Amino acid sequence: MKKLIYILFIITMLASCTSHQNRQKQSFETAGSGKIVVYQVFTRLFGNTDTINKPWGTIEENGVGKFNDFTEKALKEIKSMGVSHIWYTGIPHHATVTDYTQYGISNDDPDVVKGRAGSPYAVKDYYQVDPDMAVDPAKRMEEFEALIQRTHQQGMKVIIDIVPNHVARHYQGLNNPEGVSDFGADDDTSLVYARNNNFYYIPGKAFSVPAPKDGYKPLGGSKHPLADGKFDENPAKWTGNGSRLAQPNFYDWYETVKVNYGVRPDGEYDFDTLPDSYKSKTYKEHYAFWKEKEVPDSWIKFRDIALFWMDKGVDGFRYDMAEMVPVEFWSFLNSSVKIKNPEAFLLAEVYQPDLYRDYIHKGKMDYLYDKVDLYDTLKHIMQGHGSTDNIAPILHKLADIEHHMLHFLENHDEQRIASPEFAGDAKKGMPAMVVSATLSTSPTMLYFGQEVGEPGAENAGFGAPSRTSIFDYIGVPHHQRWMNKGKFDGGQLNDEEKKLRSFYKRLLSFTANSEALMGHYADIHSFNRSRTDDYTDKVYSFVRWNNKEKLIIVSNFSAANSFAFELQIPADIMGKMEVTDGNFIAADQLFGKKTTSLNVKDGLGTIDIQLAPLQSYIFKIKSN
C-alpha cells in the first residue's frame, strides 16, 4: 500500500514539475543572474555596542544603534553574503517614551506605547525618520539620506516599511509637505464612518486604556508623569486590529488606530472595484483604471507617502499586514509606485493563502511571505515533529506563483531558530536554509543575527524572550560579537558562530550567482521515498537546472542520525535536464570539498550519498 501511495504521488508531482518547468522557461530562463537576497535588519539595534541589557532600560542605560553605524565596512560585509536588498526595519518616526521635546516632538503616553522604545509599527509621523537612530536628531533625515547613498554605493537597494492599516494612537505629522493635511485633521468625528474620514470613531465614548493582564505595568512600573492609566481621546477611535470597543482588550493593538480605506462598518466597499479581467493586466493599465476615479482620502495620503520616500532614494517597501487593507487600494498604490520606478521591490505581509493570487495579480504585489506553507512546514521539521514529505506538495500548490513567495526562516515577528522555544540550536536551521534558499526562484530573506545563531534570549521589557525585541532598547549579543565594536570582522565570535556565518555566506552567495536556481525544478524526494527505507522523511532532495547549470540538492534534517543511500533521478527528469548516459563529476558547491560521481545508465541517474547529521550538499554536475 505504501508503495502504491508513493507511486501515485510521484505521477502527480512529475506532472506538476512539467507544468512548473514550462512556466519557468517562459519567465526566468534568460534571466542571466541568480536569486534576490534580502537582509532584514532592525535598524536601531544593529549598531548598538552596549551590553547592559537592563529590562525596560532607557536609551542611556541600554544604548541604541545609529544610521552612521552602517559604515562602508559593515555594508561591504553584508553585501559579501550575496545580499541585493537591505530592509531597514523601523525607519518612519514611531511613538516612543524617550523624550525628544527639545526637537519639537511631543511626548508619547506610556499607557499607549508598547515598550520603552516603542513599536516601529505605531508610526507617529510618516514624513520623518525615527530620532533614536540619528547622532543629531535635528538632522535625522539627512543622516538617513546618507545611509541610502552608502547602501547604493555598495550595490544594494533600500527597502523600508509602510504600515497602511494603522497609525500610532497619537499621530502627529510635524513634517508634512506643503498642502498635505494630517491624518484625521479633516475628519467628521461625529460619525462612525465617512468615506473620506481617515479613521473610524465611536461617537459619545472616550477611549479607555485596556485593563492590564499578567501583572503588566507600563515601563515595568517605572515612574513616569504620563503613566497614569489614562489617555485623552474623545471620541474613541477603532483600534488597529479592528476592535470597535472604546476600551480595547490588552491583547489588541491598542497602541494604534485603524485607518479607513472606504470600507463601511458592514464591510461594503465605498469605491470602485476592479473587474476580474485586471488580474492579467499590467501596472500601467491599473494606473490608467484609477487615474480619473475619485478614491478615499486615505488612499491619496498613503500614495503620497510612498512617492515621498521614493524621492528620497528608497527602492521599495515592505507592507505590514497588507491583507487588512482592500486589494483595490494596493492596485492604486502599487501601480503609482511602479509608474515612478518599474523596478521597485514590493513585499507584502499576507497570511491567508486564498488571498495570495488576488494580492499578486490584482494588488500588483511583487512578493508575499511564504509563512503559512513553507516556513511553518520547515519549522515543524526543525523541531523534530514534521516530515519532509510535506515539502513537495507546497511547490505543487504554489507552482503558478512560486516566484512571488518570499522565503525566510526568521524575521522580527518570528522566534529565533536558536531559542529553546523554536529549535534550541542554530545549526538545526542549516538544512532548512538550504532548502528554503534553493527550492524555487523566489527571493530569500535573512534576519540580522540569524547568521551567527542569535537566540533572542534577552528580557528586554515588553514581551517575552525568543524573539529579539522590537519594542525596547537592547543589545543583540551574538550579533555584537560579529560587529566587534564597529570593526565588523567577527573578531569576538566563537568557532561555532564563525562556522555558521561562513555557511550562510557560502550558501547565499551561491544562490545570488546561480542561474540554475532561476530555472527549472523537479522533485526527486517522492521517487526515492518509494524505493528504499534507507531514505527517510528526515531527508529531502530535488534538482534545479537551466541550459548552463545542473544541480542536485540533498539535505539531512536529523540532528542525531547519519544516512547512506543511493539517490536516484528518474530517466524522464534526466532527459529534461539534458544529461545523457555516462559518468559525470558531481562537485559540492557549499564547501567545495566533496566530489562524487553521477552515473547515468539507460537514462536513470544514480549517485551515492552519505549525509552526516544536519548536512547538506549542492552538487553541480560536470563532465568528466
WOCORZI-V477201 format. One record per run of one state. SS is the DSSP state (2 for helix, 1 for strand, 0 for the rest). FROM is the first residue (numbers start at 1). LEN is the number of residues. If there is no record, write none. Layout:
SS_FROM_LEN + SS_FROM_LEN
//
This chain:
0_1_1 + 2_2_27 + 0_29_8 + 1_37_6 + 2_43_4 + 0_47_12 + 2_59_4 + 0_63_4 + 2_67_3 + 0_70_2 + 2_72_8 + 0_80_5 + 1_85_5 + 0_90_2 + 1_92_3 + 0_95_6 + 2_101_3 + 0_104_6 + 2_110_3 + 0_113_10 + 1_123_7 + 0_130_1 + 2_131_3 + 0_134_3 + 2_137_17 + 0_154_3 + 1_157_6 + 0_163_3 + 1_166_3 + 0_169_30 + 1_199_1 + 0_200_1 + 1_201_6 + 0_207_11 + 2_218_4 + 0_222_12 + 1_234_4 + 0_238_1 + 1_239_1 + 0_240_16 + 1_256_4 + 0_260_3 + 1_263_1 + 0_264_5 + 1_269_1 + 0_270_6 + 2_276_5 + 0_281_2 + 2_283_9 + 0_292_5 + 2_297_15 + 0_312_4 + 1_316_4 + 0_320_2 + 2_322_3 + 0_325_2 + 2_327_14 + 0_341_4 + 1_345_4 + 0_349_4 + 2_353_10 + 0_363_4 + 1_367_3 + 0_370_1 + 2_371_12 + 0_383_6 + 2_389_9 + 0_398_1 + 2_399_6 + 1_405_4 + 0_409_17 + 2_426_13 + 0_439_5 + 1_444_4 + 0_448_2 + 2_450_3 + 0_453_24 + 2_477_7 + 0_484_11 + 2_495_19 + 0_514_2 + 2_516_3 + 0_519_1 + 1_520_4 + 0_524_1 + 2_525_7 + 0_532_7 + 1_539_7 + 0_546_4 + 1_550_7 + 0_557_6 + 1_563_7 + 0_570_1 + 2_571_6 + 0_577_5 + 1_582_7 + 0_589_6 + 1_595_7 + 0_602_2 + 1_604_8 + 0_612_4 + 1_616_8 + 0_624_1
//
